[in-house]
Amino acid sequence: MIGTLITLVVCFGLLALSQWWWRSLLNPVSLGILAWTPALVMLNWPPYFLSPLYIQLNRPVSLYVYIAMAVALLSFWAGCSLIKSLSPTHAFDVPRRTTGIDFNPVVAMGLFSVGFLVFVYSYLSSGLADISNLDNQQIAESQYNLHLGLISFLELFMDMAAIAMFAYFIRSKKIKYLVIPIFTVICYSLTLQKSPVVWLVIAYSVSALLQPKASYELLLSTQLRKMTVATVIIGVFVGFFLMNHARGLGDVQMTGASGPVVEQLYIYSGASAIMNLSVTIDGYLPSDPALHGGYLLRPILWHFIDRDLFSATRYFEGVNTGTYLLYGWADFRWLGFAILPFLTGAAVMLLIRFAMTGSLLGIILGATGFRAVALSVATDVIFDPLTPIILTIAVFACTAMQLAMPKAVTPIPRLLRPGDLNPPTNRLGGRA
């Protein structure tokens, strides 16, 4: 109990300090502290792992991992501060107008249709449509079959169109623009994969934060609307547990926790990821030789060399995450806890600066930065090979949706007639 209290005091103290540095809901340091707080709290209530595969996670949390996390926080903060200090004074002010989210709905629906057709094909060919007759192993194999190679990236057009329509829904308050964003979330939920759902939820949230006045009026201005938003948030978390249940996660407990819900809270909070990092630093799990920058160049090297070289989580079993700090360790060992967070902080702050332009592309870039921070307790996003692909598709999709906007046509005046030059008169001879 004392450990939990100390953890909460330290976390909320750091949260207050980060808001003193930059008072904003878009502050990535504050978001990072909030993202890591549940994991740090759950470390004080570790369940006993029953499986021999995870017996190393029953060790006490290493003091070294706390030192690593402290260094990482300061380095991440320094990276954010550097970009903020080098930017113009008002570069990080929330835009007053978001005219850049205007888009051509015909083009947006065209892109969505392309992505949806690819999604339907991959979903039907994977076998997940017959999920009621699949066991846990078959579900996992079907999820693997969802990936069709390069053609699968076309599904991202669904995401881009959905994000554009949600952003415009906030601005226009027209409920019809909410249909596609909700439908897209439902589609990804059917795959029982949480990552694409989390990505869309983060993107929608960034869209709302970049339009604070419109978002408040639309979502929080009345008690009923506040209750509706709260219900949606709770529904998302319940949906995650239902997706895990459908995949069979929690049917057989890996720990001596009081129930599967508590066990999943421990695992998905990121506490087990921190423990994986802890036992790796202490040497109870092996590590491959340091790559000295290989993971930083992974988005490029991924396409040219053996991908098995980049398997920092190869020694973890089912709970196969070690926070984004694991990749710093895999690259530079202890120096990586300063290098990777610093570069991540700088990159995230640059993405948020793009978001402040108020454009559709800016929203997607900002959402990518927020996703990197929100998922940092689980994995690395900024230097993941998929990230530059997402951003490339975002540039193409946003350009297509906005360059194709119909331009206003100036009406051609009709030719003057002789009587047009003389003003009309009334019956008394005065001007009408």
C-alpha positions as CSV (number, residue, x, y, z in Angstrom):
1,M,0.0,0.0,0.0
2,I,2.8,2.4,0.8
3,G,4.5,1.6,-2.5
4,T,1.3,2.4,-4.4
5,L,0.9,5.7,-2.5
6,I,4.5,6.7,-3.2
7,T,4.1,5.8,-6.9
8,L,1.0,7.9,-7.3
9,V,2.5,10.9,-5.5
10,V,5.6,10.8,-7.7
11,C,3.6,10.3,-10.9
12,F,1.1,13.1,-10.2
13,G,4.0,15.4,-9.0
14,L,5.7,14.8,-12.4
15,L,2.4,15.3,-14.1
16,A,2.0,18.7,-12.4
17,L,5.6,19.6,-13.3
18,S,5.1,18.7,-16.9
19,Q,2.0,20.9,-17.1
20,W,4.0,23.8,-15.6
21,W,6.5,23.3,-18.5
22,W,3.7,23.4,-21.1
23,R,0.1,23.7,-20.0
24,S,-1.7,21.8,-22.7
25,L,-3.8,18.7,-23.2
26,L,-1.4,17.9,-26.1
27,N,1.6,17.8,-23.9
28,P,3.4,14.6,-24.8
29,V,5.4,14.4,-21.5
30,S,2.1,14.5,-19.5
31,L,0.6,11.9,-21.8
32,G,3.7,9.7,-21.3
33,I,3.4,9.9,-17.5
34,L,-0.3,9.0,-17.6
35,A,0.4,6.1,-20.0
36,W,3.1,4.7,-17.6
37,T,1.3,5.3,-14.3
38,P,-1.0,2.2,-14.4
39,A,1.9,-0.1,-15.1
40,L,4.0,1.5,-12.3
41,V,1.1,1.1,-9.9
42,M,0.5,-2.5,-10.9
43,L,4.2,-3.3,-10.2
44,N,3.3,-2.9,-6.5
45,W,0.7,-5.7,-6.8
46,P,2.5,-8.4,-8.8
47,P,0.6,-11.7,-9.3
48,Y,2.6,-14.9,-9.1
49,F,3.2,-16.4,-12.5
50,L,2.4,-20.1,-12.5
51,S,3.9,-21.1,-15.8
52,P,7.6,-22.1,-15.9
53,L,7.8,-20.0,-19.1
54,Y,7.3,-16.8,-17.0
55,I,9.0,-17.9,-13.8
56,Q,11.6,-15.1,-14.2
57,L,8.8,-12.5,-13.9
58,N,8.3,-13.5,-10.2
59,R,11.6,-11.7,-9.4
60,P,11.6,-8.4,-7.6
61,V,11.7,-5.3,-9.8
62,S,15.3,-4.4,-10.4
63,L,16.5,-1.0,-9.1
64,Y,18.3,-0.7,-12.4
65,V,15.0,-0.6,-14.3
66,Y,13.8,2.4,-12.2
67,I,17.1,4.2,-13.0
68,A,16.6,3.4,-16.7
69,M,13.0,4.7,-16.6
70,A,14.1,7.9,-14.8
71,V,16.9,8.5,-17.4
72,A,14.5,7.8,-20.2
73,L,11.9,10.3,-18.9
74,L,14.4,13.1,-18.6
75,S,15.8,12.3,-22.0
76,F,12.4,12.2,-23.6
77,W,11.5,15.5,-21.9
78,A,14.8,17.0,-23.2
79,G,14.0,16.0,-26.7
80,C,10.6,17.6,-26.5
81,S,12.0,20.7,-24.9
82,L,14.7,21.1,-27.7
83,I,12.1,21.1,-30.5
84,K,9.8,23.5,-28.5
85,S,12.7,25.9,-27.8
86,L,13.8,25.9,-31.4
87,S,10.2,26.6,-32.7
88,P,8.6,30.0,-33.1
89,T,6.7,31.4,-30.1
90,H,3.2,30.4,-31.2
91,A,4.1,27.3,-33.1
92,F,2.4,25.1,-30.5
93,D,-0.7,27.2,-30.0
94,V,-3.9,25.2,-30.8
95,P,-5.2,26.5,-34.2
96,R,-8.2,28.8,-33.9
97,R,-9.5,27.7,-37.3
98,T,-9.2,24.3,-38.8
99,T,-9.9,25.1,-42.5
100,G,-7.4,22.5,-43.5
101,I,-9.7,19.6,-42.7
102,D,-12.1,20.4,-45.5
103,F,-12.1,17.5,-47.9
104,N,-13.9,16.1,-51.0
105,P,-16.4,13.5,-49.6
106,V,-16.5,11.8,-53.0
107,V,-12.7,11.2,-53.0
108,A,-12.9,10.2,-49.3
109,M,-15.6,7.6,-50.0
110,G,-13.6,6.3,-53.0
111,L,-10.5,5.8,-50.8
112,F,-12.6,4.2,-48.1
113,S,-14.2,1.8,-50.7
114,V,-10.8,0.7,-51.9
115,G,-9.6,0.0,-48.3
116,F,-12.9,-1.7,-47.4
117,L,-12.8,-4.0,-50.4
118,V,-9.3,-5.1,-49.4
119,F,-10.4,-5.6,-45.8
120,V,-13.4,-7.7,-46.8
121,Y,-11.2,-9.9,-49.1
122,S,-8.5,-10.4,-46.4
123,Y,-11.2,-11.0,-43.7
124,L,-13.1,-13.6,-45.7
125,S,-9.9,-15.4,-46.9
126,S,-8.5,-15.5,-43.4
127,G,-11.3,-17.7,-42.1
128,L,-12.3,-15.4,-39.2
129,A,-15.8,-15.1,-40.6
130,D,-16.3,-18.6,-39.2
131,I,-15.0,-17.6,-35.8
132,S,-17.7,-19.4,-33.9
133,N,-16.3,-22.8,-35.1
134,L,-12.6,-21.9,-34.5
135,D,-10.5,-22.8,-31.5
136,N,-7.9,-20.4,-30.0
137,Q,-5.0,-21.7,-32.2
138,Q,-7.1,-21.5,-35.3
139,I,-8.1,-17.9,-34.5
140,A,-4.4,-17.0,-34.1
141,E,-3.6,-18.6,-37.4
142,S,-6.6,-16.8,-39.1
143,Q,-5.3,-13.4,-37.7
144,Y,-2.0,-14.1,-39.2
145,N,-3.7,-14.8,-42.6
146,L,-5.2,-11.3,-42.5
147,H,-1.9,-10.0,-43.9
148,L,-1.8,-10.2,-47.7
149,G,1.6,-8.6,-48.2
150,L,1.8,-5.1,-49.8
151,I,-1.9,-5.1,-50.7
152,S,-2.8,-5.0,-47.1
153,F,-1.5,-1.5,-46.8
154,L,-4.4,-0.3,-49.0
155,E,-6.6,-1.0,-45.9
156,L,-5.1,2.2,-44.5
157,F,-7.3,4.2,-46.9
158,M,-10.1,3.2,-44.6
159,D,-8.3,4.7,-41.7
160,M,-7.5,8.0,-43.5
161,A,-11.1,8.4,-44.7
162,A,-12.5,7.6,-41.3
163,I,-10.2,10.1,-39.5
164,A,-11.0,12.8,-42.1
165,M,-14.8,12.3,-41.6
166,F,-14.5,12.3,-37.8
167,A,-12.5,15.5,-37.9
168,Y,-15.1,17.1,-40.1
169,F,-17.9,15.7,-37.9
170,I,-16.4,17.7,-34.9
171,R,-16.3,20.8,-37.0
172,S,-19.6,20.5,-38.8
173,K,-21.7,18.7,-36.2
174,K,-23.3,16.7,-38.9
175,I,-24.1,13.2,-37.6
176,K,-23.8,11.6,-41.1
177,Y,-20.0,12.1,-41.0
178,L,-19.9,9.9,-37.9
179,V,-21.1,6.8,-39.7
180,I,-17.9,5.8,-41.4
181,P,-15.6,6.4,-38.3
182,I,-17.9,4.1,-36.2
183,F,-18.2,1.5,-39.0
184,T,-14.4,1.4,-39.4
185,V,-13.9,0.7,-35.7
186,I,-16.5,-2.1,-35.9
187,C,-14.7,-3.7,-38.9
188,Y,-11.4,-3.8,-37.1
189,S,-13.0,-5.1,-34.0
190,L,-14.2,-8.1,-35.9
191,T,-10.6,-9.1,-36.5
192,L,-10.1,-9.3,-32.6
193,Q,-7.0,-7.2,-33.0
194,K,-6.8,-4.3,-30.6
195,S,-4.0,-2.3,-32.2
196,P,-6.0,-0.9,-35.2
197,V,-8.9,0.0,-32.9
198,V,-6.5,1.8,-30.5
199,W,-4.9,3.7,-33.4
200,L,-8.3,5.0,-34.6
201,V,-9.4,5.9,-31.0
202,I,-6.2,7.9,-30.6
203,A,-6.6,9.6,-34.0
204,Y,-10.2,10.6,-33.2
205,S,-9.1,11.9,-29.8
206,V,-6.4,14.1,-31.4
207,S,-9.0,15.4,-33.9
208,A,-11.2,16.5,-30.9
209,L,-8.3,18.0,-29.0
210,L,-7.2,20.1,-32.0
211,Q,-10.8,21.6,-32.1
212,P,-11.4,22.2,-28.3
213,K,-14.2,24.7,-28.6
214,A,-16.2,22.7,-31.2
215,S,-15.5,19.4,-29.3
216,Y,-16.7,20.8,-26.0
217,E,-19.9,22.1,-27.5
218,L,-20.5,18.8,-29.3
219,L,-19.4,16.3,-26.7
220,L,-19.4,17.9,-23.3
221,S,-21.7,20.9,-23.2
222,T,-24.6,19.0,-21.5
223,Q,-24.8,16.3,-18.8
224,L,-26.4,13.9,-21.3
225,R,-23.5,14.3,-23.7
226,K,-20.9,13.8,-21.0
227,M,-22.7,10.6,-20.0
228,T,-22.7,9.5,-23.6
229,V,-19.0,10.1,-24.0
230,A,-18.3,8.3,-20.7
231,T,-20.4,5.3,-21.9
232,V,-18.5,5.2,-25.1
233,I,-15.1,5.1,-23.3
234,I,-16.3,2.4,-21.0
235,G,-17.7,0.5,-24.0
236,V,-14.3,0.6,-25.7
237,F,-12.6,-1.0,-22.7
238,V,-15.3,-3.6,-22.3
239,G,-14.9,-4.3,-26.0
240,F,-11.2,-5.0,-25.5
241,F,-11.9,-7.6,-22.8
242,L,-14.6,-9.2,-25.0
243,M,-12.1,-9.4,-27.8
244,N,-9.6,-11.1,-25.5
245,H,-12.3,-13.4,-24.3
246,A,-13.2,-14.4,-27.9
247,R,-9.5,-15.2,-28.5
248,G,-9.4,-17.4,-25.4
249,L,-7.1,-15.0,-23.5
250,G,-7.8,-15.4,-19.8
251,D,-9.5,-18.8,-20.2
252,V,-6.4,-20.4,-18.6
253,Q,-4.8,-18.1,-16.1
254,M,-1.0,-17.7,-16.3
255,T,-0.9,-16.1,-12.8
256,G,-2.3,-16.6,-9.3
257,A,-4.3,-13.4,-9.7
258,S,-7.8,-13.3,-8.1
259,G,-9.4,-13.5,-11.6
260,P,-8.7,-13.2,-15.3
261,V,-9.7,-9.5,-15.3
262,V,-7.0,-8.7,-12.7
263,E,-4.5,-10.7,-14.7
264,Q,-5.3,-8.9,-17.9
265,L,-5.1,-5.5,-16.2
266,Y,-1.6,-6.4,-15.0
267,I,-0.5,-7.6,-18.4
268,Y,-2.1,-4.9,-20.5
269,S,-1.2,-2.0,-18.2
270,G,2.4,-2.7,-19.2
271,A,3.6,-4.0,-15.9
272,S,4.7,-7.3,-17.4
273,A,6.5,-5.4,-20.1
274,I,8.5,-3.5,-17.5
275,M,9.3,-6.8,-15.8
276,N,10.5,-8.2,-19.1
277,L,12.8,-5.2,-19.4
278,S,13.9,-5.6,-15.7
279,V,15.0,-9.3,-16.1
280,T,16.7,-8.5,-19.4
281,I,18.8,-5.7,-17.8
282,D,19.6,-8.0,-14.8
283,G,20.7,-10.8,-17.2
284,Y,18.1,-13.3,-16.3
285,L,17.0,-13.3,-19.9
286,P,19.6,-13.2,-22.7
287,S,20.1,-10.4,-25.1
288,D,21.5,-10.4,-28.6
289,P,24.6,-8.3,-29.3
290,A,24.1,-4.6,-29.4
291,L,23.3,-3.3,-33.0
292,H,24.7,0.2,-32.4
293,G,22.0,2.1,-34.3
294,G,20.5,-0.8,-36.2
295,Y,17.1,-0.4,-34.6
296,L,17.2,3.3,-35.3
297,L,17.7,2.5,-38.9
298,R,15.3,-0.4,-38.9
299,P,12.6,1.4,-41.1
300,I,15.2,1.4,-43.9
301,L,17.3,-1.8,-43.1
302,W,14.1,-3.8,-42.7
303,H,13.7,-4.0,-46.4
304,F,17.2,-5.0,-47.3
305,I,18.6,-7.4,-44.6
306,D,17.5,-10.4,-42.6
307,R,14.6,-9.3,-40.4
308,D,15.4,-11.9,-37.8
309,L,18.3,-9.6,-36.8
310,F,15.7,-7.2,-35.3
311,S,14.1,-9.5,-32.7
312,A,14.6,-7.8,-29.4
313,T,11.7,-9.7,-28.0
314,R,12.8,-13.2,-29.2
315,Y,13.5,-14.4,-25.6
316,F,10.1,-13.4,-24.3
317,E,7.3,-15.9,-24.5
318,G,3.6,-15.0,-24.8
319,V,4.0,-11.8,-22.9
320,N,6.3,-10.5,-25.6
321,T,6.7,-6.8,-24.9
322,G,9.5,-5.0,-23.1
323,T,8.4,-1.3,-23.4
324,Y,10.0,0.9,-26.1
325,L,13.1,1.1,-23.9
326,L,14.0,-2.5,-24.8
327,Y,14.9,-1.3,-28.3
328,G,17.3,1.3,-26.8
329,W,18.9,-1.5,-24.8
330,A,19.1,-3.7,-27.9
331,D,20.9,-0.9,-29.8
332,F,23.2,0.8,-27.3
333,R,22.7,-1.0,-23.9
334,W,22.7,1.6,-21.1
335,L,23.4,4.5,-23.4
336,G,20.2,3.6,-25.3
337,F,18.1,4.7,-22.4
338,A,19.2,8.2,-23.1
339,I,19.5,8.1,-26.9
340,L,16.3,6.5,-28.0
341,P,13.9,8.5,-25.7
342,F,15.7,11.8,-26.7
343,L,15.1,11.1,-30.4
344,T,11.6,9.8,-29.7
345,G,10.7,13.0,-27.8
346,A,12.1,15.2,-30.6
347,A,10.2,13.2,-33.3
348,V,7.0,13.3,-31.3
349,M,7.2,17.0,-30.7
350,L,7.8,17.6,-34.4
351,L,4.7,15.6,-35.3
352,I,2.6,17.5,-32.8
353,R,3.9,20.8,-34.3
354,F,2.6,19.6,-37.7
355,A,-0.7,18.8,-36.0
356,M,-0.9,22.5,-34.8
357,T,-1.3,23.5,-38.5
358,G,-4.9,22.4,-38.2
359,S,-4.7,20.4,-41.5
360,L,-6.0,16.9,-42.0
361,L,-2.5,15.6,-42.6
362,G,-1.4,17.4,-39.4
363,I,-4.1,15.5,-37.5
364,I,-2.8,12.2,-38.7
365,L,0.8,13.1,-38.0
366,G,-0.1,14.3,-34.5
367,A,-2.1,11.1,-33.9
368,T,1.0,9.1,-34.9
369,G,3.0,11.0,-32.3
370,F,0.4,10.4,-29.6
371,R,0.3,6.8,-30.5
372,A,4.0,6.5,-30.0
373,V,3.7,8.0,-26.5
374,A,0.6,6.1,-25.5
375,L,2.1,2.7,-26.5
376,S,5.6,3.4,-25.3
377,V,5.0,1.3,-22.3
378,A,4.5,-1.6,-24.6
379,T,6.6,-1.1,-27.8
380,D,8.4,1.3,-30.1
381,V,6.4,3.2,-32.7
382,I,8.6,6.0,-34.1
383,F,11.3,3.6,-35.3
384,D,9.0,0.8,-36.3
385,P,9.1,-0.1,-40.1
386,L,5.3,0.3,-40.4
387,T,5.3,4.0,-39.3
388,P,6.9,5.5,-42.4
389,I,4.6,3.4,-44.6
390,I,1.5,4.8,-42.7
391,L,2.8,8.4,-43.0
392,T,3.5,7.9,-46.8
393,I,0.0,6.6,-47.3
394,A,-1.4,9.5,-45.2
395,V,0.4,12.1,-47.4
396,F,-1.1,10.5,-50.5
397,A,-4.6,10.1,-49.1
398,C,-4.8,13.6,-47.6
399,T,-3.4,15.2,-50.8
400,A,-5.9,13.3,-52.9
401,M,-8.8,14.3,-50.6
402,Q,-7.9,18.0,-50.6
403,L,-6.5,18.7,-54.0
404,A,-9.7,17.3,-55.5
405,M,-11.8,19.9,-53.7
406,P,-14.2,21.6,-56.1
407,K,-13.2,25.1,-56.6
408,A,-15.8,27.9,-56.4
409,V,-17.0,29.1,-59.8
410,T,-17.5,32.8,-60.3
411,P,-20.7,33.4,-62.1
412,I,-20.3,35.0,-65.6
413,P,-22.2,38.4,-65.7
414,R,-24.8,38.6,-68.5
415,L,-24.3,41.3,-71.1
416,L,-25.7,44.7,-70.4
417,R,-28.8,45.8,-72.2
418,P,-29.4,49.4,-73.2
419,G,-32.0,49.9,-70.5
420,D,-29.6,48.7,-67.7
421,L,-27.7,52.0,-67.9
422,N,-30.8,54.1,-67.0
423,P,-32.3,53.6,-63.5
424,P,-36.0,52.8,-63.5
425,T,-38.4,55.5,-62.6
426,N,-41.8,55.5,-60.8
427,R,-45.0,57.0,-62.1
428,L,-44.1,60.4,-60.5
429,G,-40.9,60.6,-62.4
430,G,-38.6,59.8,-59.5
431,R,-36.2,57.0,-59.2
432,A,-37.8,53.7,-58.2
